[in-house]
């Protein structure tokens, strides 16, 4: 009886190890997932305070979504926000793109979601896009408005995750 119990325990342990090893090798692709958030001191975003995220891509076939996320107060003075996004890709020169982010609609209502005096806005930088090659990447975002510092932006960051179905 004890021999049967010992064999069952040994088989159970071995089966669990094989199952775990199979899951690790077969079902898990290394993917990038990042969610950065930087609090901006005094609710002021200056030109020199660039938001930065660095990451490594190991599988260039995986599609990703990337967003710029920021929060502002109801005292934010504009209905929009201009940002410069600097893309540093492996083996390529820096690429910079200027984006216009709507913050309020024509009716003056804040876009995004709000809670009390704070509003969160997500802006799509990439939808189901692929990074061109394996390697190390860096994305930097800087504000590009006429005011320096830009007031009433409380925090900001970059979100990168695999596109649905990846």
N, C-alpha and C positions, 0 to 999 in steps of 0.2 A: 504494500500500500504506500509506504514512504517512497519507494523507488518511482512509482507512478506520479506522485505529487511532485517529486524532484524533476522528473522529465517534463511535466506540464510547465513548471516554472521556467525551466531552461528553454523550452520551445517558445513560451510567451515572450521571454526576454529577447530571444533571437529574432522572432517575428517583428517585435516592436522596433528593433534596431534596423532591420531590413526595410521596413515601412518608412521609418524616419529618413534613412539614406536615400530611398527612392524619391521621396517628396523633395528633399534638398536638391538632388541632381536633376530630376525631370521637371518639376513644376515651378522652379524659382528662377526667373530671369532677373539679373541685377538691373534695377531701374533707378532713375533719379527721382527723388521726392524731396522737395525743399519748400519751406515756408518761413521766410524771414520777416522780421518786423523790427523796425528801429524807431524808438521813441525820439521825437525831435524836441530837444530842450527848449523850454519856454514857448512851445508851439510856434517855432520859427524854423523855416527850412531855407538855409543859405545855399548859394551856388557851390560852395566848397564842400558841403555835406552831401556827398554822393552815396547813394545806397548801393551796396555791392554784394553779389553772391557769386561764389565760385563752386564748380561741381565738375564731376568726371562722368563722361558718357562712355559706357563699355559696349553698347549695342546700338549702332546708328539706325537700325531698322525699326526701333520703337518710336511711335508717334507720341508727342507731348503737347500739353496745353501749358501756356505760361501767361500769368497775369501780373499786372502792377496793381497793388492794393494800397489805398491810403484812407486815412480818417481826417476829417476836418470838423470844426465847430460851426454852429449856426452863424457865427460872426465872420466867416470866410467872406472876403469882399468881392469875389468873382463868380461868374457862372461857368467858368472853364478853368483848365489847367494845362499848360504846355510843359512837356517833359522831353528831355533828350535821353535816348537809350543808347548806350555804347555796348556793342557786341564784340567780344574778343574770342574768336574761334581759332582752334589749333591750325597753325600753318597759314593763316590769313591775316591781312592787315585789319586794323580796327575799323568797324563799320558803325556809323552813327545815324540814327533815325530820329526825327522829331515827330512827336505825336500830340494831337489835340484831344484832350479828355474833357468831355462834357461833365459838368458838376451839377448844374441846375438846368431844368427845362425852360422853354420859352415862357411858361407861366410863373417862373421863379421858384418852383418847388424843387427841392434837392433830389437828385437822382441817387440811386443806391439805397441802402437801408439805414435807418436811424434809430437811436435810442437816447432819449433826453435831448441834450444839446449836441450830441456827436453823430456824425454820419459817416458811413463806410462806403467806399466806391471801389469796385473791381473793374479794371480795364484790361481787355484781352490784348496781349502782345503776340500770341501764337496760338492757333487752334489746330490740333491734330497735325502739327508740323514735326518734321524730323531734323535732328541735328546732323550736319553733313558728314561727320566722321567721328570715329572714336577719338577720345582725348579729353583734355582739360579745357573748360570753358569758364568765362567770366562775363557777367552782365552787370553794368552799372547804370543807375538812373539818377539824373539830376534835374532839378526844377529849372524851367526856362521861361519864367515870367519876368516882367519888367521890375518887379519888386525884389529887392535883396536886402534882408531876408523876406521870404514869403510868410506872412503871418497866418495863424489859425490852422495850420496843418499840424496835427498832433503826432502822427506816426505814419510810417509807410514801409512797404516791403515788397518782395517778389515771391510769387508762388509758382512752382513748377511741379507738375505731376503727369503721369502717363495718361494719355487720352483714353476715354472709355473703351473698353474691349481689349485693352493692351495687357 
